[in-house]
Amino acid sequence: MAILYARRPLALLLVLAALLPETSALAGRDQDEIRRLHQAKQILALDTIITNHRRQYPGGKLLEAELEFEEGRYVYEIKILGDDGAVREFEYDARSGELWHLKH
């Protein structure tokens, strides 16, 4: 398990209704910063991360998504309720889209 340093959530609970109608979340107060990071190509769009995640891990229900700054990088943390009833947290490097960490 990776040690998490400088964990500074950007309070990004995105409105995911367009992506997954069964999920409701609140827009974070740092939307301008997130938009700036995306336009500067510092992070991928969340829908890109979710689409790629679904290819690797089909099924389950998205519960929450956050953009965080950990160990000098931006990370998307997504919580998924699996078909088996277990909640898992997947952390993806927000710039490359690569799976960085999985918490069971």
URVENZI-V120477 format. One record per pair of residues at least 24 apart in sequence whose C-alpha atoms are under 8 Angstrom apart, sorted by the first residue. I is the first residue (numbers start at 1). J is the second residue. D is the distance in whole Angstrom. If there is no record, write none. Layout:
# URVENZI-V120477
I J D
I J D
This chain:
# URVENZI-V120477
1 101 8
1 103 8
2 101 7
4 70 6
4 71 7
5 70 6
5 71 5
6 69 7
6 70 6
6 71 6
6 72 8
7 68 7
7 69 6
7 70 5
7 71 8
8 68 6
8 69 5
8 70 7
9 66 7
9 67 6
9 68 4
9 69 6
10 66 7
10 67 6
10 68 6
10 69 8
11 66 7
11 67 7
11 68 8
12 65 7
12 66 5
12 67 6
13 64 7
13 65 6
13 66 6
14 65 7
14 66 8
19 47 7
20 62 8
23 62 7
23 63 6
25 64 7
41 95 8
42 94 8
42 95 6
43 74 7
43 94 5
43 95 4
43 96 8
44 94 6
44 95 6
44 96 7
44 97 7
46 76 8
49 92 8
49 94 8
49 97 6
59 83 6
67 94 8
